[in-house]
Amino acid sequence: MDEAFNIPEPQSPLPGVSVSTDQGLLQWISSVDHKQIGIMYMLVAFLFFLIGGVLALLMRIQLAVPENHFLSPQVYNQIFTMHGTTMIFFVLMPSVLGFSVYLTPLMIGANEMAFPRLNAFGLWMTFFGGLLLYFSFVAGGAPNAGWFNYAPLNEKNFSESSGIDYYALGLFLSGVGSVATAVNLIVTILYYRIKGMRIKQLPLFVWMVLVNSFLILAAIPPLNAALSMILLDRQLNAHFFTTGGSALLWQHLFWLFGHPEVYILILPSFGIYSEVFQVYSGKRIFGYGFVAASSVAIALLAFGVWMHHMFAVGSGLVVNGFFSASSMLIGIPTGVKIFNWLATMYGGTIRFTVSMLFAIAFLIEFTIGGLTGIAFSIVPIDWQLTDTYYVVAHLHFVLIGGSFFGILSGLFYWFPKMTGRMLNEKAGKWFFWLFVIGFNGTFFIQHILGILGMPRRVYTYPDLPWYGVYNFISSVSAFIMGIAGLLLVIIVYHGLKYGKKAGNDPWNGFTLEWMAASPPALKNFDSLPVVRSRRPLWDLKHPENRDDE
């Protein structure tokens, strides 16, 4: 290390109060340390993942055979609404924010987020938003109009329980928390990175977090505005969406948020894959500039495609044609990334760790999800397949095969840094194969069901040819995914209790977080090398081959 920057001591978050090293429950609850808050985001996501997973299995039991009466229509409507809302808003969102909050300061050489108390505020708003949503079960009934909550199904005349009020309040609170965290991340990245680290030298994960944070700032407010209008409709008899209002206005506002939300959930995972492919291929990323620029292009184009969710509402040929073209266009920057990652692996010394296996599986699963999305951009195809199980399959291939595979890849990659212990790779590979087989058995077959015409959001179905067989296979495969989820819990518990010590840099990493202790102390760093490239730790280990950029 020929030069180094000294990092100042972290300050107490509250004047006159010393920084505690006690790891008790109260210390965690009151913490403003970005690492503890990042972990708590992930614990919130894990809690709701267990709940949402149970709801999914209940649905698959109901749909396993034709004309089943395991669940009543009313209960089924509540369960499928809560499953979708939980997985999107309280599993995937806290997961990507948790990785962002935990890793961003470490990767840019900072000791803390710009606004530590705002960081804690974002976490607890998200958590209490989820609790408020689930309080609806004991307050007269859960929301029952789908995670998209279309008007007029959200009107009092259609849903007399207070579930949709709790839906609006819970999502509003979590949205406020997400916006607070996005502001915090932007300021941290722009002003708190170590001296010498230019924007074009940011790790790609941090690049994705930066773009994603701006996307959150632009996408969440339309949803929160629409949620406020729902409450006014239901509580004060306003007429934004219901009698005298416009049911389509809700769809416009919701999907103006809803399609960017897909990229809000996937961009941090793209950043995870970008780090994983580099380290486990032993090569720097191919086309750093293209990967970074294509993320900006995705963020901008995301706001010009929301109407492809509404091709069936009768907007006219001109509108449909414009949004069809824009929906095809957004596939280009995503495709650029796929080729960059493939080129990064090409010629590399690949290590097939569990993290790398999930990254490679993502290339296949997300490509399938992306191609089915391009199919939906073709208006006549969309008219035939909208509101069928083809949509369900597409959505899960994008969100599970894309975003959630990234979360799992990141978990196995950064678990040693977060805990100081290694996860069992052999057991992890059992988990990988069980999960991937269960995932494809559950959702790939639903493409066929959709083509056969099975509508989504139905609590049962007649005994038509192949419906029962394909649904039974889908349900059995869902339970294989459930078994894989239980295995993951065991793997993580075993790793925490008995995993071998990791050391600071078990993967021979490239970026600054691998210079910190495992797990990092309250003060992340005492000193750091001068940053001259996108691989500062690699430079330190190989000064003769330093690649200044």
NUNU-331110 format. One record per residue: residue in one letter; x, y negated, z of N, C-alpha, C in turn. Coordinates in steps of 0.1 Angstrom, whole numbers, plus 2048, in hexadecimal, padded with zeros to 3 digits. Atoms other than C-alpha are relative to their C-alpha. Example, Ala and Ser with C-alpha at 12.3 -4.5 7.8 and 13.67 -1.06 7.14 Angstrom:
<recs>
A80980C80087B82D84E8097F4800
S7F780B80088980B8477F87F5808
</recs>
This chain:
<recs>
M80980C8008008008008097F4800
D7F780C8008147E27F47FA7F4805
E80680B7FB7FB7C97FE7F3805807
A80D7FC7F97DC7CA8157F97F3805
F80880A7FA7C07B48207FB80480E
N8057FD7F37B87B38457F17FD801
I80F8028007937B784C7FD7FB80E
P8038057F37857A28697F7809808
E8087F87F77757B28877F17FD7FE
P80E80380174F7B78857FB7F880C
Q8058087F573C79E89A7F4806806
S80C7FB7FA7217A68B37F47FB7F9
P80C8058076FF7A48A27F87F6808
L80780A7F86F17908BF80A7F8808
P7F78087F97037738CF80080480F
G7FF7FD7F271177C8F17FE80F803
V8027F17FD70B7A28ED80B8077F9
S7F57F98057287B98E87FB80B7F7
V8037F58097297D38CD80180D807
S8007F37F97207F58DC80480B7F8
T7FD7F380872F8168D27F880C805
D8097F57FB71582A8E57F78057F5
Q8087FA80B7038428CD7F3805805
G80D7FC7FB6E38468E27F57FC7F7
L80C8038086C08448D37FD7F1800
L80380E8006BB8208DF80A7F87F8
Q7F68078086DC8168CF7FC8017F1
W8047FF80E6D08248AD7F47F87FD
I80C8088026AE8148B08037F17FF
S7FD80E8006BD7F28B780B7FC7F7
S7F48028086DA7F689F7FE7F67F5
V7FF80880D6E37DC88480C8047F8
D7F47FB8077017F08787FB8077F3
H8057FC80D6FC7F785380180F7FE
K7FF7F280270881B8567F5807808
Q80B7FA7F96EF8248717F27FD7FA
I80D8038066D381285F7FF8087F3
G8017F780C6DC82583F7FC80E803
I8047F27FC6DA8468517F2800804
M80E8007FC6B983C8617F67FF7F4
Y80880080C6AB83483F7FF80E7FA
M8017F38056B48578347F8809809
L8087F87F66A58668547F17FD7FE
V80E80380368485384C7FC8077F4
A8047F980C6858618297FF80F802
F8017F27FE68B8848367F4804808
L80D7FD7F866E88284F7F48007F6
F80C80180A65687783380180B7F5
F7FF7F580A66589181B7FA80D805
L8067F47FA65B8AD8337F17FF7FF
I80E80280063889E8367FB8017F1
G80480080E63589881080180E7FA
G7FF7F28056428BB8097F5809804
V80B7F87FB6288CB81F7F37FD7F8
L80C80480760D8B780D8008067F2
A7FE7FA80E61B8C37EB7FC80F800
L8037F28006198E77F67F2803803
L80F7FF7FE5F58E38027F97FF7F2
M80680280D5ED8D67DF80280C7F7
R7FD7F58095FE8F37CE7F980D805
I8097F57FC5EB90C7E47F37FF7FA
Q80D8038065CB8FC7D97FF8037F1
L8007FE80F5D58FE7B480680D7FC
A7F97F48045E59207B57F78097F8
V80A7F88075C59317A87F47F87FC
P80C8088045A69257957F580080B
E80C8027F85879197A880380480F
N7FC7FE7F259991A7CA7F97F6809
H8068097F658990B7E98087FF80D
F7F88017F45A690A8007FF7F1806
L80280E7FC5A38E38017F37FB7FA
S80C8078065838CF7FC8057F57F7
P7FC80B8095838B47E18047F4807
Q7FC80C7F85848997FB80E801806
V7F37FE7F95A28A780E80B8007F5
Y7F67FF80B5B48AF7ED8037F27FB
N7FD80D8055B088B7E18097F880A
Q7F88077F65BF87E80280E8057FF
I7F37FA8005DC8978008087FC7F4
F7F880380C5E68907DC8047F1800
T7FD80F8005E486A7E280C7FE80A
M7F58017F65FA86D80280D8067FB
H7F47FA8056128847F18087F77F7
G7FA80980A61986D7D48067F3807
T7FC80D7F961A84D7EA80C803809
T7F57FD7F763185E80380D8027F9
M7F47FC80764A86C7EB8067F37F9
I7FB80C80764E84B7D78047F5809
F7FE80B7F864C8317F280880380D
F7FB7FD7F365884381180A80C800
V7F57F680167085E80480B7FA7F7
L7F680480A6818527E58057F2803
M7FB80E7FD68282C7EE80980080C
P7F68007F569183181180D8077FD
S7F37F98036AA84A8038097F77F8
V7F78088086B88337E88047F4808
L7FC80C7F86B881580080A80580B
G7F77FB7F66C982B81A80E8017FB
F7F27FF8066E68348038057F27FD
S7FC80D8036E78107F88067F880C
V7FC8087F46E980181B80D806806
Y7F47FA7F970281B82880D7FE7F8
L7F480080871A81B80B8057F37FA
T7FC80C80771A7F87FC80B7F9807
P7F58077FA72F7E781780D808800
L7F47F78017478058188078007F3
M7FA7FF80D74C8057F38067F37FB
I7FA80D8047537E07F080A7FA80A
G7F68047F676A7DE80E7FB7F680B
A8068097F57527CC8267FE80880C
N8027F97F474C7D484A7F1800804
E80E8007FC7277CC84B7F87F97F4
M8098078097097C08368007F1803
A80080F7FF70579A8317F77FC80C
F80A8047F56E67998497FC80D807
P8037F37F96E77B68627F2801806
R80D7FE7FA6C77AE8737F58017F6
L80A7FE80B6B47AA85280180E7FB
N7FF7F28046C27CC84A7F7809808
A8097F87F76B17DB8697F27FD7FE
F80D8038036927C88617FA8077F4
G8047F980B6907D883F7FD80F803
L8027F27FC6937FB84E7F3802807
W80B7FE7F86797F78687F37FC7FA
M80C8038076607E68517FC80C7F7
T8037F580866380483A7FA80C809
F8057F57F765F81D8577F27FE805
F80D8037FB64180C8667F67FF7F5
G80A7FF80B6318088447FC80E7FE
G8047F280263282E8417F880580B
L8097FC7F56248338647F27FA7FE
L80D80680260881B85C7F88077F5
L8077F880B60082E83C7FA80D806
Y8047F37FA5FE84F8507F67FE80B
F80A8037F55E983F86C7F28017FA
S80D8008065CD83F8527F980E803
F8067F37FE5C88658597F880080D
V8078007F45BC85D87C7F77F3801
A80880D8005AA83C8727F58017F6
G80C7FF80958E84A85D8038077F3
G7FD7F980D5A085B84080B7FA7F9
A7F58058075BF85882B7FC7FA7F2
P80480580E5BF8458097FE80C7F7
N8047F48085B085B7EE7FF7FC7F1
A80180480E5B48487CD80C8027F7
G7F37FE8075D68547C280A7F6804
W7F58097FC5F88457C87FF7F27F9
F80280C8085EF82B7AD7F37F8804
N80B8077F95CE8237BF7F87F77F6
Y80780880B5BB81879F7F37FB805
A80E8057FF59D8017A17F78077F5
P8078047F45808067A480080B80C
L7FF7F67F658A8257B98047FA80E
N7FC8077F359980D7D37F67F7805
E80B8097FB5787FB7D77F980780C
K8067FB7F45657FF7F87F480A7FC
N80B7F780454780F7E580580E7FC
F7FA7F380455E82B7D980780680B
S7F87FB7F557482E7F87FC7F980C
E8058077F456182581780A80180C
S7F77FF7F457D83182F80A7F47FF
S7F680B7FF59981983980D8047FA
G7F37FB8045B482E8298077F77F6
I7FA80880A5B981780C8057F3806
D7FB80C7F95BD7F982480D804806
Y7F37FC7FB5D980C83580A8037F5
Y7F77FF80C5E88158138057F27FD
A7FC80D8045E97F080B8097FA80A
L7F88067F55F77E582D80D807801
G7F37F97FF61180182E8097FD7F5
L7F780380C61E7FB80B8057F2800
F7FC80E7FF61E7D681180C7FE80A
L7F58017F66347DA83080D8067FA
S7F47FA80564C7F181F8067F87F5
G7FB80980B64E7DA8018077F4805
V7F880B7F96587BD81880D805804
G7F37FA7FB6737D38278098027F4
S7F77FD80C6807DD8048057F37FA
V7FB80D8056827B87F980A7FB809
A7F68057F66957AF81980D8077FD
T7F37F88026AE7CB8138067FC7F2
A7FA80480D6B27C17EE8077F3801
V7F980D7FF6BA79D7F780D802807
N7F47FD7F86D37AA81180B8067F7
L7F67F98086E47C17F88067F67F5
I7FB80980A6E77A67DD80B7F6806
V7F78097FA6F778D7F580D807804
T7F57F87FC70E7A880380A8037F5
I7F77FC80B71B7B37E18067F37FA
L7FB80B80771F7907D380A7F8809
Y7F88087F87307807F180980780B
Y7F97F97F673E79B80880A80A7FB
R7F67F78047537B07F280E7FB802
I7F38037FC7787B27F98077F77F6
K7F980980978F7977EB8078087F5
G7F97F980C79B7A17C87F78097F9
M80A7F780777D7B77C07F77F87F7
R80980880976D7A77A17F38087FD
I80D7F980374A7AF79680280C7F6
K7FD7F580A7587C477980880B806
Q7F97F57F976B7D97937F780680A
L8097F97F674D7E27A87FE80F7FD
P8037F28037488077AC7F28017F9
L80D7FF80872B8127957F4802809
F80B7FF7F671681C7B37FC7F2804
V80380D7FB7187F87C07FA7F87F4
W80680780C7117EB79C7F1803800
M80E7FC8016F17FF79C7F77FA80B
V8078067F46E77F37BF7FD7F17FD
L80280E8036EC7CF7B47F57FE7F6
V80A80180A6D77D37957F2804806
N80C7FB7FA6BD7E77A87FA7F680A
S80580A7F66BA7CC7C37F97F47F9
F80780A8086B17B27A97F38057FB
L80C7FA8056987CA79B7F580180B
I8098007F46887CE7BE7FA7F2802
L80580E7FE6867A87C17F57FC7F6
A80980480A6737A67A17F38097FF
A80B7F780265D7C57A37F780180C
I8097FE7F46507C77C77F67F5802
P80A80A7FE63F7A57C97F38017F8
P80D7FE8066257AD7AE7F780B807
L8077F67F861C7CC7C27FA7FB80C
N8058067F46197B97E27F57F77FE
A80B80980360479F7D27F38087FD
A80B7F88035ED7BA7C57FA80780C
L8057FA7F35EB7CB7E77F97F6808
S80780B7F95E17AA7F67F27FE7FA
M80D8028065C57A77DD7F780B803
I8087F57FC5B97CA7E57FA7FD80E
L8058037F25B67C080A7F57F5800
L80A80B8015A37A08007F48067FA
D80C7F980658C7B57EA7F880780B
R8067F77F75857CE8057FB7F980D
Q8038057F35847B88247F87F37FF
L80780D8015777968177F77FF7F4
N80980080C5637A17F88057F77F5
A7FB80780C57A78F7E07FE8097F4
H8037F880C57779B7BC80C8007F6
F7F47FF80959A79F7AE7FF80C7F7
F8007F48085967C37A37F2807800
T80C7F97FF5737CE7AD7F47F87FA
T80B8068065507C17A68027F17FD
G7FE80D8055537A279180F7FD7FD
G7F28028035797A778E8048097F5
S7FB7F880C58F7BB77680880C806
A7FA7F37FC5987DF77D80E8017F9
L7F38008085B47DB76280A7F7806
L7F68097F95C47BF77680880780A
W7F87F77F75CE7D879080A8087F9
Q7F77F78085DD7EF77680C7F77FB
H7F58088045F17D276880A7FD80B
L7F78037F55FF7C778980780C806
F7FA7F47FA6057EA79680B8057F7
W7F67FA8096187F677780B7F67FD
L7F580980062B7D577580A80280A
F7F77FB7F663A7E279580480F7FD
G7FE7F280063680778D80A8057F7
H7F67FB80964C80B76F80E7FC804
P7F38037FA6697F777D80380880C
E7FE7F87F466480C79D80880D7FC
V7F97F480466F82A78980F7FE7FF
Y7F18038016918197828057FC80D
I7FB8037F269380C7A680480D807
L7FD7F47FA6928307B080C8087FA
I7F67F88076AA83D79680E7F97FF
L7F38078026C582279380B80380A
P7F67FC7F66D68297B480580F7FE
S7FC7F28036D684E7AA80A8007F4
F7F680180B6E784478980E7FC806
G7F48037FA70183479F80780B807
I7FA7F47FA7068537B380680A7F6
Y7FA7F780A70A86879480D7FB7FA
S7F480680672384F78680D803809
E7F57FD7F77398547A580380F801
V7FE7F17FF73487A7A78078057F4
F7FA7FB80D73D88078280E7FC7FF
Q7F280480175D86C785809809809
V7F87F97F676A87D7A580280E7FD
Y7FF7F18037618A179C8058037F2
S7F97FD80D76E89D77980E7FC800
G7F28047FF78E88D7848037F57F6
K7FE80B80A78987076B7F87F4804
R80880C7FE77E84C76C7F58017F6
I80C80080875C84575D8037FC7F2
F7FF80480E75A8447387F67F57FD
G80980B80474D82272C7F97F980C
Y8068077F474981074E7F77F47FB
G80880B80473D7F173C7F38037FA
F80D7FB8057228047297F780480B
V8087FB7F57168157487FA7F4808
A80480C7F87147F375B7F67F87F8
A8088088087057E073E7F28067FD
S80C7F98036EB7FA7367F680080C
S8088017F46DF7F875A7F87F2800
V80680E8016D87D27557F58017F5
A80A7FF80B6C67DB7347F4807805
I80C7F97FB6B07F47467F87F7809
A8078097F76A77DB7617F87F67F8
L80780A80869D7C17477F48067F8
L80A7FA80968A7D97307F5806809
A80A7F97F86787E974E7F37F8802
F80C8087FE6607CB7507F97FE7F2
G80780180D6567CE72B7FA80D7FC
V8057F38056487F172B7F4805809
W80A7FB7F762D7F27467F38057FA
M80C7FD8076117F472D7FF80E7FA
H8017F380661B8167217F980A80A
H8097F87F66098237417F17FD7FD
M80D8058025EA8127337FB8017F1
F8047FF80F5E881D70E7F28047FF
A80E7FA8015C682E7157F67F6804
V80A8097FB5B580E7227FA7F87F5
G80680880B5AE7FF6FF8067F37FE
S7FA80D8015C77E36FD8017FB7F1
G7FF80480E5C87E36D780D8057FA
L7F57FB8085E17EE6BC80D7F8802
V7F48088005F87D06BE80780180E
V7FA7FF7F35FD7D26E480680E802
N7FB7F27FF6017F86E380C8027F8
G7F47FF80961A7F56C680C7FA807
F7F58077FA62F7DC6D980680880C
F7FB7F97F46317F06F980580E7FC
S7FB7F38046368106E680F7FE7FB
A7F38028046558016D68097FD80B
S7F88037F56627F36F680380C809
S7FE7F47F865D81470880A80A7F9
M7F67F98076728256ED80E7FA802
L7F48077FF68C80A6F080780380D
I7FA7FF7F369280F71580780E802
G7F97F380069D83370E80F7FF7FC
I7F28028056BD8256FD80A7FE80B
P7F68017F66D081871B80180C80A
T7FF7F47F86C783772F80880B7F9
G7F87F68086D484D71380F7FC7FF
V7F28047FF6F483871380780680C
K7FA7FA7F36FA84373780380F7FF
I7FF7F28016F486772F80D8047F8
F7F57FD80870F86771480D7FB808
N7F58047F872785372B80480B80A
W7FD7F67F672486E74680580D7FA
L7FB7F480772988A72D80E7FE7FC
A7F280380474887972080980080C
T7F78007F475587574380480E804
M7FC7F27FD75389A7498098077F6
Y7F87FA80B7628A272780F7FF802
G7F18007FF7868AD72B8047FE80F
G7FC8017F27858A975180280D807
T7FF7F47F878E8C176C7F480180A
I80D8017FA76B8C877880080A80C
R8027F87F47658D479C7F1802802
F80E7FE7FF7438E579F7FB80180E
T8068017F37398DA7C17F17FF7FF
V80E8028007158D87CC7FC7F37FA
S80380E8057158B37C68017FF7F1
M7FF80080F7228B87A27F68087F9
L80B7F78067098D479B7F37F87FF
F80C8088006ED8BC7A48017F57F5
A7FE80A80B6FC8A278D7FF8067F2
I8017F980D6FF8BA7707F28047FD
A80E7FC8016DC8C77767F77F47FC
F80780C8036D08A37758007FD7F1
L7FF80380E6DD89F7527F68077F7
I80A7F88086C68BB7467F27FC804
E80E8027FC6A78B475B7FC7F27FC
F80480E8036A788E7567FF7FE7F1
T80180180F6AD8927317F28057FC
I80E7FB80368D8A77307F67F6804
G80980A7FC67B88D7448007F47F7
G7FF80C80968887172E7F98037F2
L8067FD80D67D88370E7F1800801
T80F8007FF65A88971B7FB7F2802
G80480E7FF6598647248007F97F3
I80180580E66285B7007F48057F9
A80C7FB8066468716F57F47F8804
F80B8087FC62E85C70A8007F27FA
S80080D80763A83D6F87F98007F3
I8077FF80D62A84A6D97F1801803
V80D8027FC60683E6DC7F780C7FE
P8097F48025F385C6CC80380B809
I7FC7F67F76078746E17FB7FD80E
D8048047F36008607007F1802802
W80F7FE7FF5DA8606F97FC80E802
Q8037F27FE5DB8866F780480580E
L7FA7FA7F45F088C7167FE7F880D
T8028087F45E787072E7F6806809
D8097FA7F65D787B74E7FF80F7FF
T7FF7F18005E289F74880C804809
Y7F47FB7F85FC8B475B80D7FE7F9
Y7F48048076158AA7408067F3807
V7FB80C7F961788875280680480E
V7FB7FB7F361C89A77480E8067FE
A7F37FA8036388AE76580B7F67FD
H7F680A8046498907558047F880C
L7FD8087F464787B77580A808809
H7F77F87F765789778A80E8037FA
F7F27FF80667389D7718087F4801
V7F880D7FF67C8787728047FE80F
L7FE8047F267887379880880B808
I7F87F67F96858957A580C8037F8
G7F47FD80869C89F7888097F47FE
G7F780C8016A987B7878047FB80D
S7FD8077F36A68697A880480980B
F7FE7F77F46A48857C180C8097FF
F7F47F88026BF89A7B180C7F7804
G7F58097FD6D587B7B58027FE80F
I8008017F16CC8787DA80780D806
L7F97F37FB6D689D7DF80E8007FD
S7F28018046F68987CC8087F7809
G7FA8097F76FE87A7E180180580E
L7FF7FA7F26F688C80180C809801
F7F57F77FF70F8A87FA80D7F97FE
Y7F380780372988F7ED8047F780C
W7FC80A7F572887580A7FD80580E
F8027FA7F271D88C82780D800808
P7F48007F87418918318047F2805
K7FD80E7FC74686B8327F77FB80C
M80A8057F772686584680280780E
T8007F87F472C88186080D805804
G7F37FA7FD75088B85E80180F7FF
R8007F18017468AF8577FC8047F2
M8037FB80D7438C48377F3808801
L80B7F68027238D582B80580D7FA
N7FC7F38057258FA8237FD8007F1
E80280080E72B8FB7FD7F980D7FB
K8067F38057219207F97F17FF803
A80E8017FD70091B80B7F97F57F7
G80580B8096FC8FA7F77FD8057F2
K8037FB80D6FE90D7D77F48097FF
W80D7F97FF6E29247E27F57F6800
F80A80A8006CE9067EA7FE7FA7F2
F80180680D6D68F77C87F88097F6
W8077F78096CA9157B47F2802804
L80E7FE7FB6AB91B7C97F87F37FC
F80880D8036A18F67C57FE7FE7F1
V80180280E6A88F47A07F780A7FA
I8097F68066969157987F27FC804
G80D8047FB67990A7AE7FA7F47F9
F80480C8066788E879F7FB8027F1
N8047FD80D6778F477B7F48097FF
G80C7F880165E90F7827F37F9804
T80C8087FC6478F67937FC7F67F5
F80480C8086488D977A8028027F1
F7FF7FF80F6558E57587F48067FA
I80C7F98056378FC7557F47F77FF
Q80C80A8016208DE75B8007F87F3
H80180680D62A8D073A7F78087F7
I8097F78086198EE72A7F17FE804
L80E8027FB5FA8EA7417FB7F37FA
G80580C8055F88C67357FC8017F1
I8037FE80F5FA8CF7107F38087FF
L80C7F88015DF8E97177F37F8804
G80B8097FD5C98CC7247FC80080F
M8048017F25C98D174A8017F2805
P7FF80E7FB5C08AF75980780080E
R7FA8027F35D48A17767F57FC80A
R8098057F55C48977987F3808801
V80C7F77FD5AB8B479880380980B
Y7FD7F87F55A78C87B77FF80F7FD
T8017F280559E8E87A47FE8007F1
Y8027FF80E5998F57817FA80D7FC
P8067F480458690F76E80A80A7FB
D7F77F58035959317658018007F0
L7FD80080E5A092774280C8077FC
P7F47F88045BA93A72E80D7F9804
W7F38047FB5DD93673E8007F680B
Y80080A7F55D291C75780480780D
G7FD7F97F35D393577480E805801
V7F37FA8005F394676A80B7F5802
Y7F680B7FF6079257657FF7F980E
N8018077F35F991578580680980B
F7FA7F77F660293479980F800800
I7F180180162693478C8057F3806
S7FD80D7FB62790F7948007FF810
S8018007F161B9157B880A808807
V7F57F87FA6339317BF80D7F97FF
S7F380880165091C7B28007F580A
A80080A7F66459007C980480580D
F7FC7FA7F46499177E680F804800
I7F27FE80166C9207D98077F3804
M7FA80D7FC6748FB7DB7FF7FD80F
G8028027F26668FA7FE80A808808
I7F67F87FA67D91780880E7F97FF
A7F480780269A9047F98017F4809
G80080C7F76908E580D80480480F
L7FC7FB7F36928FA82D80E804801
L7F17FD8016B49078238087F4801
L7F880D7FF6C08E381F8007FB80E
V8008047F26B58DB84280A808808
I7F67F77F96C98F984F80E7FC7FD
I7F38048056E78EF83A8057F3807
V7FC80D7F96E78CB84880280280F
Y7FE7FE7F16E28D786C80D807802
H7F47F97FE6FE8F086980C7F77FD
G7F58098037148D68598037F680B
L7FE80A7F570E8BD87580680780D
K7FC7FA7F47148D789080E8087FF
Y7F57F780172E8EF8828097FD7F3
G7F880280C73B8E086180F7FD803
K7F18037FD7618DE85E8027F17FE
K7FD80E8017718BC8628047FC7F2
A7FF80480E7718A884280D7F97FD
G7F580980478E8908457FA7F37F9
N80580D80678C86D8367FC8017F1
D8017FF80F78E8788117FF80E7FB
P8007F180378389C80C7FE8037F1
W8027FD80E77A8987E780B7F97F7
N7F68078087998847DC7F97F47F8
G80980A8067828667D68087F47FA
F7FA80B8077888467C27FD7F3807
T80580D7FB77682B7D68027FE80F
L7FB8047F377B8187F67FA80780C
E8077FA7F476282A80D80880C805
W7F87F47FC77A84980D80D7FC807
M7F58047F879483381E7FC7FE80F
A8058017F277E82F83D80080D807
A8007F37F877D8488597F38077FD
S80B7F88027648648577FB80680D
P80980B80474B85A8658077F3803
P7F980D7FD7558358637FD7FB80E
A8028077F37598228837F77F47FE
L80880C80174580388B8067F67F6
K7F980880A7607EF8798058097F5
N7FE7F680B76280085780F8017FD
F7F28008057867F584E8087F6809
D7F780A7FA7A47E585F8087F97F5
S7F980680C7B67DF83E7FD8087F4
L8037FA80C7B27E781A80A7FC7F5
P7F680480A7C87E87FB7FA7F57F7
V80580A80A7C67CD7E17F98077F5
V8087FA80A7AB7D67C88047FB7F2
R7FC80480D7B87D57A57F98087F5
S8077F880B7A27EE7937F3806806
R80D7FA7FC78180279680380C809
R7FC7F47F879481E7A880B7FD80A
P7F58057F77A780D7C580680B808
L7FA7F57F87AC82D7D98098097F8
W7F77F88097B98407BB80D7F87FD
D7F48088027D18237B580A80280B
L7F77FF7F57DE8267D880780E800
K7FA7F28007E484C7D48098027F4
H7F87FE80C7F38487B18057F27FB
P7FB80E8048058267B08078007F2
E7F97FF80C8198327927F78007F4
N8097FF80B7FA83777D7F47F6802
R80A8097FD7E68197897F97FA7F3
D80780580C7CB80E7707F97F3803
D80580D7FE7C77E97757F57FC7F6
E80B8038097A67DC7677FB7F2804
</recs>
